[in-house]
């Protein structure tokens, strides 16, 4: 007798383990950072073009909404970096067992959120 299986899987209802959340966020942060690469390059170009353009950019970045967006992107960079280090460790078979993988996933969030908060406190 065939088992009655759901027709679709609702990922918002299922409680995901921390390792899955870290992995999904690694993919999402990679996509977001890829999409915002042009913005970062444009900001870099404006910051080094002339002293006047640097001053204008500095004034625009003083806007709280712009700061929040930039800090969110900073968190994306940091999360992607630390999750990438976690994946590199897995590639050499370090932390491949489930308890260690959970610790590594938690450390990804601790380091990325902690360093982002440190940047917010320092730069705001």
Secondary structure, 3 states (H helix, E strand, C coil): CCCCCCCCCCCCCCCCCHHHHHHHHHHHHHHHHHHCHHHHHHHHHHHHHCHHHHHHHHHHHCCHHHHHHHHHHHHHHHHHHHHHHHHHHHHCCCCCCHHHHHHHHHHHHHHHHHHHHHHHHHHC
